Amino acid sequence: MYGPQPQPQTEWQEQSPCEEAEDAWAGNGEDAGWAACFLGALRRAATLRKIRLTSTTITSEITLTHGDDGEFSLSAVLNPVLGGGDRATAEELAQAAHQICP
Protein backbone atom coordinates (compact mmCIF):
# COMPACT_ATOMS: atom_id res chain seq x y z
CA MET A 1 0.00 0.00 0.00
CA TYR A 2 1.39 3.42 -0.94
CA GLY A 3 1.03 6.78 0.73
CA PRO A 4 0.25 7.63 4.32
CA GLN A 5 -1.44 4.91 6.27
CA PRO A 6 -4.67 5.71 8.13
CA GLN A 7 -4.33 6.06 11.85
CA PRO A 8 -6.70 4.12 14.10
CA GLN A 9 -9.54 6.22 15.41
CA THR A 10 -9.63 6.70 19.13
CA GLU A 11 -12.97 8.48 19.09
CA TRP A 12 -15.92 7.55 17.00
CA GLN A 13 -19.12 9.45 16.47
CA GLU A 14 -22.00 7.98 14.55
CA GLN A 15 -22.96 9.97 11.48
CA SER A 16 -25.70 9.53 8.93
CA PRO A 17 -24.61 8.50 5.41
CA CYS A 18 -25.37 12.06 4.23
CA GLU A 19 -23.12 13.57 6.89
CA GLU A 20 -20.35 11.08 6.06
CA ALA A 21 -20.62 11.95 2.37
CA GLU A 22 -20.56 15.66 3.11
CA ASP A 23 -17.44 15.19 5.25
CA ALA A 24 -15.75 13.05 2.62
CA TRP A 25 -16.46 15.47 -0.22
CA ALA A 26 -16.13 18.77 1.66
CA GLY A 27 -14.11 21.14 -0.45
CA ASN A 28 -13.39 18.55 -3.15
CA GLY A 29 -14.30 19.34 -6.71
CA GLU A 30 -13.53 16.01 -8.35
CA ASP A 31 -16.91 15.86 -10.03
CA ALA A 32 -16.70 19.44 -11.31
CA GLY A 33 -13.07 18.95 -12.33
CA TRP A 34 -13.69 15.75 -14.27
CA ALA A 35 -16.77 17.19 -15.95
CA ALA A 36 -15.00 20.44 -16.87
CA CYS A 37 -12.00 18.57 -18.26
CA PHE A 38 -14.15 16.27 -20.36
CA LEU A 39 -16.37 19.10 -21.61
CA GLY A 40 -13.28 21.05 -22.65
CA ALA A 41 -11.98 17.95 -24.43
CA LEU A 42 -15.32 17.54 -26.24
CA ARG A 43 -15.15 21.14 -27.44
CA ARG A 44 -11.51 20.69 -28.52
CA ALA A 45 -12.38 17.49 -30.43
CA ALA A 46 -15.22 19.33 -32.18
CA THR A 47 -12.94 22.23 -33.12
CA LEU A 48 -10.29 19.88 -34.52
CA ARG A 49 -12.97 18.22 -36.67
CA LYS A 50 -14.48 21.58 -37.68
CA ILE A 51 -17.80 20.64 -36.08
CA ARG A 52 -19.79 23.61 -34.79
CA LEU A 53 -21.59 22.83 -31.56
CA THR A 54 -24.49 25.16 -30.80
CA SER A 55 -24.55 24.26 -27.10
CA THR A 56 -22.71 22.04 -24.65
CA THR A 57 -23.60 20.95 -21.14
CA ILE A 58 -22.48 18.10 -18.94
CA THR A 59 -23.60 16.48 -15.72
CA SER A 60 -21.57 14.05 -13.65
CA GLU A 61 -22.27 11.27 -11.20
CA ILE A 62 -19.31 10.40 -8.98
CA THR A 63 -19.22 7.19 -6.95
CA LEU A 64 -16.90 6.37 -4.07
CA THR A 65 -16.39 2.61 -3.89
CA HIS A 66 -14.84 0.58 -1.09
CA GLY A 67 -13.46 -2.56 -2.68
CA ASP A 68 -13.05 -6.04 -1.22
CA ASP A 69 -9.31 -5.31 -1.02
CA GLY A 70 -10.00 -2.46 1.42
CA GLU A 71 -9.03 0.22 -1.09
CA PHE A 72 -11.22 3.16 -2.04
CA SER A 73 -11.69 4.34 -5.61
CA LEU A 74 -13.66 6.96 -7.48
CA SER A 75 -15.58 6.38 -10.68
CA ALA A 76 -17.47 8.85 -12.82
CA VAL A 77 -20.36 8.76 -15.23
CA LEU A 78 -20.25 11.86 -17.41
CA ASN A 79 -23.39 12.78 -19.34
CA PRO A 80 -22.69 15.36 -22.04
CA VAL A 81 -25.45 17.00 -24.09
CA LEU A 82 -24.21 18.42 -27.37
CA GLY A 83 -26.29 20.68 -29.58
CA GLY A 84 -25.58 20.96 -33.26
CA GLY A 85 -24.88 17.37 -34.20
CA ASP A 86 -26.47 13.96 -34.45
CA ARG A 87 -25.96 11.02 -32.09
CA ALA A 88 -23.20 9.47 -34.20
CA THR A 89 -21.27 12.74 -34.16
CA ALA A 90 -21.74 13.03 -30.39
CA GLU A 91 -20.42 9.49 -29.89
CA GLU A 92 -17.43 10.20 -32.15
CA LEU A 93 -16.65 13.35 -30.18
CA ALA A 94 -17.02 11.53 -26.86
CA GLN A 95 -14.52 8.87 -27.98
CA ALA A 96 -12.10 11.54 -29.17
CA ALA A 97 -12.55 13.51 -25.95
CA HIS A 98 -11.77 10.42 -23.91
CA GLN A 99 -8.37 10.26 -25.65
CA ILE A 100 -7.73 13.92 -24.76
CA CYS A 101 -9.02 13.69 -21.18
CA PRO A 102 -8.91 10.06 -20.04
N, C-alpha and C positions, 0 to 999 in steps of 0.2 A: 504494500500500500504506500502511495506517495503522498507527500505533503504533511502538514501538521496532523497529528492524531487527536481525536476528540478526547477531552478530559471527562472523567466520570462526574456526573452531577451529584452534588451533595444535597441540594435542595430540589424539590420537584413540586411544581404547582400544576394542578390539572387545568387544562385549557380546552375550549371547544375547538373542533376542527377549523372553524373560521378564524379564531384567534391565532391558532398555530400557523395557518396559511398567511395571515397578515404579518406575523412575526417573521416568517421565513422569507417573504417577498418584500418586506419593508425596504424602500429605497432602491430596490433592484428594478432595472428596466429591461430585463432580458427579452420579454415579449415585445416591447416597443422597439428594442434594438434589432431583433431578428426581423421583425416585420418591416422596419424602415430599410434595413440592408437589402432585403429581398425585393421590396418595391422599387428601390433605386436600381437594382440589377435588372428588373423587368423593364424599366424605362430605358436603361442603357441598351439592353438587347433590342428593344423596339427601334431606338435611334440607329443602331448599327445596321438594322435591316430596312431602314427607311420606312418604318410603319408608324403612322401618326395615330396615337392614342388620344381619344377625346376626353377621357377621364380615367383615373386610376385610384382605387382604394384597396385597402387590405385589412383583414382582421386576423387575429392570431389566437390560438388556443395552446397554452403552455401546460405541460403535465410534468409534475415531479414524481418520479418513480423510485421506489425502494426495492431493489432487486433481491433475489434469493441469496446473492453473494454478500449482502449487507451494504453494497454501494448504492449511492443515489445518482440519478441521471435526469436530465431534462430532455423533453422531446417537444416538438412544435408542429402544429398543423397550421399552415398559412393559407388563407383563403382570399386570393386576389380577385378583384372585379375589374375587368378592363373594358373600357368603352372604345369603340372604333374598329373592332375586328370581330371575326367569327370565332367559334370555339376552337377550331383547328389552329388558328393563329395564336390564340391565348395559350394553348397547350405547348406550341412550339416556343413561345416566349418564356413560358414557365420552365421548360427544360433548359433553355439557354441561360436563364437567370440563375438556375441552380448551379450551373458551371461557374458563373461569376461569383455567386454568394452561396457557397455550399452550406 
